Amino acid sequence: MYVCGQRFSVKSNLAIHMRVHTQQKPFACELCGQRFSVKSSLTIHMRVHTRQKPFACELCEQRFSVKSSLTIHMRVHTGQKPFACELCEQRFSVKSNLNIHMGVHTGQKPFACELCDQRFSVKSNLNIHMRVHTGQKPFACELCQQRFSQKEHLVTHMRVHTGQKPFACELCGKRFRVKFSLDRHMRVHTGQKPFACELCGKRFTQKGNVNKHIRIHKREKPFACELCGQRFSVKSSLTIHMRAHTGQKPFSCELCGQRFSVKSSLNIHMGVHTGEKPFACEVCGQRFTQKSSLNSHMKLHTGQKPYACELCGQKFSAKSNLTMHMGVHTGQKPFACEVCGQRFTLKSSLNGHMKLHTGQKPYACEVCGRRFYRKAHLDTHMRVHTGLKESV
């Protein structure tokens, strides 16, 4: 019988080939029932069940169940890419990747999902996509039992347990578990901000940050605190806010042991030990540990007071001052001293007050050694010394 014209030197090979046309698969797996046209394919398949991987890479010791997979893997080490695109000359280590790539030029996506009509250039991508509808997650982590729809997601997840971070930044040495995180990190060095807000034009390094930013325009705050009702536009802000109720301070200074609820506060605090003030005012030369403090300071020179009280119209240069002022109208003092019961409108005021009970005086005069529990008191005291110097 003449079907496709392919020729063979041995009759048995022709008999095996004919199964391609007849769809005959006489060899069945006794464990899962999957059928094969040749016995060697069944033998290879059995390694899925036995987890046998007889072929090892001599360079990195990774093991494979079939020799062809080892051959393809070796190209990772050699850099060999034998399959070239005839249209753009881009090269690939495996032919299947070239086939997928060709869809870029042809736009052809022959495999369609019957449930949502999404189309794919290769059948394997359709098979993976179908797990979105079925909820199938065939790849399980042996350490924590978390399941995944794709094997590469499991491989990435395993780095959580091993601590492996194979992707390193060539500029600062920081390491990452996935290449996507490294690519995103590189924008810190390049200054690239590819995602723009359509409403105000502000640009961001990550798309997720654009989505969060959009809520500012919409005044959308979907995350609510169950204890006080305060609402937030991003979940991370709610998480940080909850520490005000729980008293949790996960960030500790390695030099003095002082603890903080947010990492940015620890970074600011470290300036106390290092004395580093990298942000300088171009008008008066005063230096600051953080840029936000410099921005607030600049309002002294410009006279800018962007924060207005909606009740009396009084304007303030800093939002914290407006918040403090609102206590005049509301009479609200949410922060109470556990020792004497005195209440305060701001937590910083409560912290300052607590030094009366503890006797703590962290601010010392460098001239005479006298100590104060408030920085404002130290600043006032320093005029005694500067006044003496001026009269000399």
C-alpha positions in Angstrom: 0.0 0.0 0.0 1.4 3.4 -1.1 0.6 6.2 1.4 3.4 8.8 1.7 6.3 7.3 -0.3 8.8 7.2 2.5 11.3 4.4 2.0 12.9 2.0 4.5 15.8 -0.5 4.3 14.2 -2.9 6.7 10.6 -4.2 6.5 10.1 -4.0 10.2 10.8 -0.3 10.1 8.1 0.1 7.5 5.7 -1.8 9.7 6.4 0.5 12.6 6.1 3.6 10.3 2.6 2.5 9.1 1.3 2.9 12.6 1.7 6.7 12.0 -1.0 6.4 9.3 -3.2 3.7 11.0 -2.9 5.4 14.5 -2.2 1.9 15.9 -0.6 1.9 19.4 -0.1 -1.7 20.5 2.1 -1.0 23.6 0.2 0.2 26.7 1.4 1.4 30.1 0.1 -0.9 32.8 0.2 2.0 35.4 -1.7 4.8 33.6 -3.0 3.2 30.4 -1.2 5.5 28.0 -0.5 3.8 24.7 2.5 3.9 22.3 3.2 2.9 18.7 6.7 1.6 19.5 8.0 -0.3 22.5 11.0 2.1 23.0 8.6 4.9 23.6 6.8 2.9 26.3 10.2 2.1 27.9 11.1 5.9 28.1 7.6 6.6 29.4 7.9 4.2 32.3 10.7 6.4 33.7 8.0 9.0 34.5 6.6 6.5 37.0 9.9 5.1 38.3 11.5 8.6 38.3 14.6 6.9 36.7 17.0 9.4 35.1 20.0 7.5 33.8 21.5 10.3 31.7 23.6 12.8 33.7 25.2 16.1 32.7 29.0 15.9 33.5 29.1 19.7 34.0 26.3 20.4 36.4 25.1 16.9 37.3 21.5 17.5 36.2 19.8 14.2 35.3 17.5 13.3 32.4 15.2 10.4 31.6 16.1 10.4 27.9 19.4 11.0 26.1 17.9 13.6 23.7 17.0 15.8 26.6 20.6 15.6 27.8 21.8 16.5 24.3 19.5 19.6 24.2 20.5 20.5 27.8 24.2 20.5 26.9 23.6 23.5 24.6 23.0 25.6 27.7 26.7 25.0 28.6 28.1 25.2 25.0 25.9 28.1 23.9 25.1 26.1 20.7 22.0 27.3 18.8 21.8 25.2 15.6 18.3 26.3 14.6 18.1 29.7 12.8 15.1 31.7 11.6 15.4 32.3 7.9 13.5 35.6 8.2 15.4 37.4 11.0 18.4 35.1 11.6 17.5 34.7 15.4 18.9 31.4 16.6 17.5 28.8 19.0 18.9 25.8 20.8 15.8 23.6 20.1 13.7 23.3 17.0 10.4 23.7 18.9 11.4 27.2 20.0 12.1 28.1 16.4 8.6 26.8 15.5 7.1 28.9 18.2 9.2 31.9 17.1 7.9 31.6 13.5 4.5 32.6 14.8 5.9 36.1 15.3 6.4 36.5 11.6 3.4 34.6 10.3 0.9 35.5 13.1 -0.4 32.0 12.8 -2.1 30.5 15.9 -3.7 27.3 14.8 -4.6 26.0 18.3 -7.8 27.4 19.8 -9.3 27.0 23.2 -12.8 25.7 22.9 -13.9 27.4 26.1 -12.6 31.0 25.7 -11.4 31.1 22.0 -7.9 32.2 23.0 -5.5 31.0 20.3 -1.9 29.6 20.5 0.9 29.0 18.1 1.9 25.6 19.7 -0.3 22.8 21.1 1.7 22.5 24.3 0.8 26.1 25.2 -2.9 25.3 24.6 -2.5 22.3 27.0 -1.0 24.5 29.7 -3.7 27.1 29.1 -6.5 24.5 29.6 -5.4 24.1 33.2 -6.8 27.6 33.8 -10.2 26.2 33.1 -9.8 22.8 34.7 -7.9 24.0 37.8 -5.5 21.2 37.2 -2.1 21.6 39.0 -0.1 18.4 38.3 3.2 19.6 39.7 3.6 19.3 43.5 6.4 20.5 45.8 7.6 17.6 47.8 8.6 19.9 50.7 5.4 21.9 51.3 2.9 20.2 49.0 2.1 23.5 47.2 0.9 22.6 43.7 1.5 24.3 40.3 0.0 24.2 36.8 3.4 24.5 35.1 6.7 22.7 35.8 8.8 25.9 35.5 6.7 27.4 38.3 7.6 24.5 40.5 11.3 24.9 39.6 11.1 28.6 40.5 9.2 27.8 43.7 11.9 25.3 44.9 14.3 28.2 45.2 12.3 29.4 48.1 13.3 26.3 50.0 16.9 26.0 48.7 17.6 29.8 48.9 19.1 29.6 45.4 19.3 32.9 43.6 20.9 32.2 40.2 20.3 35.6 38.6 22.8 38.3 39.7 22.9 42.0 38.9 26.2 42.9 37.2 26.2 46.4 38.6 25.5 46.0 42.3 25.7 42.2 42.8 22.1 41.8 44.2 20.8 38.3 43.4 17.3 37.1 42.4 15.4 33.8 42.2 13.8 34.6 38.8 15.1 36.5 35.7 11.9 38.7 35.6 12.9 40.1 39.0 16.4 40.9 37.8 15.0 42.6 34.6 12.7 44.7 36.8 15.6 45.5 39.2 17.8 46.7 36.3 15.4 49.7 35.9 16.7 51.0 39.1 20.1 51.5 37.5 18.9 52.5 34.0 16.1 54.8 35.3 13.8 53.2 32.8 10.1 53.7 33.6 8.1 52.0 30.8 4.7 52.2 32.4 2.8 55.6 32.3 -0.4 56.8 33.9 -2.9 57.8 31.2 -4.4 60.5 33.4 -1.4 62.5 34.6 1.6 61.1 32.7 3.5 60.0 35.7 5.8 57.0 34.9 6.6 53.8 36.8 9.1 50.9 36.7 6.4 48.3 37.3 2.9 47.9 35.8 1.5 47.0 39.3 2.5 50.4 40.6 0.5 52.1 37.8 -2.6 50.2 38.9 -2.0 51.3 42.5 -1.4 54.9 41.4 -4.6 55.0 39.4 -6.5 54.6 42.7 -5.3 58.0 43.7 -7.2 59.5 40.8 -10.2 57.4 41.4 -9.9 57.9 45.2 -10.5 54.2 45.4 -9.5 52.6 48.8 -10.5 48.9 48.7 -8.5 47.8 51.7 -10.1 48.6 55.1 -8.8 48.1 58.6 -11.2 45.9 60.6 -10.2 47.6 63.9 -10.6 51.3 63.2 -12.2 51.4 59.7 -9.3 53.4 58.1 -9.1 52.6 54.4 -6.1 52.2 52.0 -5.5 52.1 48.3 -2.9 49.3 48.5 -2.8 46.2 50.7 0.8 46.8 51.8 -0.2 50.1 53.4 -2.9 48.2 55.4 -0.3 45.7 56.5 1.9 48.4 57.8 -1.0 50.2 59.4 -2.0 47.1 61.3 1.3 47.3 63.2 0.0 50.5 64.9 -2.7 48.2 66.5 -0.5 45.1 67.1 2.6 47.0 68.2 4.7 44.8 65.9 8.1 46.2 65.0 9.9 43.7 62.8 12.8 45.9 61.8 15.6 46.1 64.4 18.7 48.4 64.4 21.8 46.1 64.7 23.8 48.8 66.5 21.4 49.9 69.3 18.5 47.4 69.2 15.8 50.0 68.6 12.9 48.5 66.6 10.7 50.0 63.9 7.4 49.1 62.3 8.6 50.0 58.7 12.0 49.6 57.1 12.1 53.2 55.9 12.1 54.3 59.5 15.0 52.0 60.3 16.9 53.5 57.3 16.3 57.0 58.6 17.3 56.0 62.1 20.7 54.6 60.8 21.6 58.2 60.0 21.8 58.8 63.8 24.7 56.3 64.0 26.4 57.1 60.7 25.8 60.8 60.7 25.3 60.6 56.9 23.1 63.3 55.4 23.2 62.9 51.6 20.5 65.4 50.7 21.6 69.1 50.8 19.5 72.3 50.4 20.8 74.4 47.5 19.6 77.6 49.2 21.0 77.4 52.7 23.2 74.3 52.7 21.3 72.5 55.4 21.7 68.7 55.0 19.1 65.9 55.6 19.1 62.1 55.9 16.2 61.6 53.5 14.9 63.4 50.4 11.4 63.8 51.8 12.8 65.9 54.7 14.6 68.1 52.1 11.4 68.5 50.2 9.6 69.6 53.3 12.4 72.0 54.2 12.3 73.7 50.8 8.8 74.9 51.6 10.4 77.2 54.2 12.2 79.0 51.4 9.4 79.0 48.9 6.7 79.7 51.4 4.6 76.9 49.9 1.8 75.6 52.1 -0.1 73.0 50.0 -2.1 71.4 52.9 -5.3 73.4 53.8 -7.7 72.8 56.6 -11.2 72.3 55.2 -12.8 73.7 58.3 -11.0 77.0 58.9 -8.8 77.4 55.8 -5.5 77.5 57.7 -2.6 76.2 55.5 0.4 74.1 56.4 3.7 73.2 54.7 3.6 69.6 55.9 0.6 67.1 56.0 1.6 66.0 59.5 1.1 69.6 60.7 -2.4 69.6 59.2 -3.2 66.3 60.9 -2.0 67.7 64.2 -4.1 70.8 63.6 -7.3 68.8 62.9 -7.2 67.7 66.6 -8.2 71.3 67.5 -11.5 70.9 65.6 -12.3 67.3 66.4 -10.8 67.1 69.9 -9.7 63.6 69.0 -6.7 62.3 70.9 -6.4 58.6 69.9 -3.0 58.0 71.6 -3.1 57.4 75.3 -0.2 57.1 77.8 -0.5 53.7 79.6 1.3 55.1 82.7 -0.7 58.3 83.5 -3.6 58.2 81.0 -2.7 61.5 79.3 -3.9 61.5 75.6 -2.3 62.9 72.5 -3.3 63.7 68.9 -0.1 62.3 67.5 1.9 59.1 68.3 5.1 61.1 68.1 3.8 63.4 70.9 3.1 60.3 73.0 6.6 58.9 72.3 8.1 62.2 73.5 5.9 62.2 76.6 6.9 58.7 77.5 10.5 59.9 78.1 9.2 61.8 81.1 8.3 58.4 82.7 11.4 56.5 81.5 13.8 59.4 82.2 15.3 58.8 78.8 17.2 61.9 77.4 18.6 60.9 74.0 19.6 64.4 72.9 23.0 65.5 74.3 24.7 68.9 74.0 28.1 68.4 72.4 29.5 71.5 74.2 28.6 70.8 77.9 27.2 67.3 77.9 23.7 68.3 79.2 21.0 66.0 78.0 17.4 66.6 76.9 14.5 64.3 76.1 13.3 66.6 73.2 15.4 67.8 70.3 13.6 71.2 70.4 14.8 71.7 74.0 18.4 70.9 72.9 18.1 73.4 70.0 16.9 76.1 72.5 19.7 75.2 74.9 22.3 75.6 72.1 21.6 79.3 71.9 23.2 79.7 75.3 26.5 78.5 73.8 26.1 80.3 70.5 25.2 83.5 72.4 28.3 83.2 74.5 30.5 82.8 71.4 28.9 85.8 69.7 29.6 88.1 72.7 33.3 87.1 72.8 
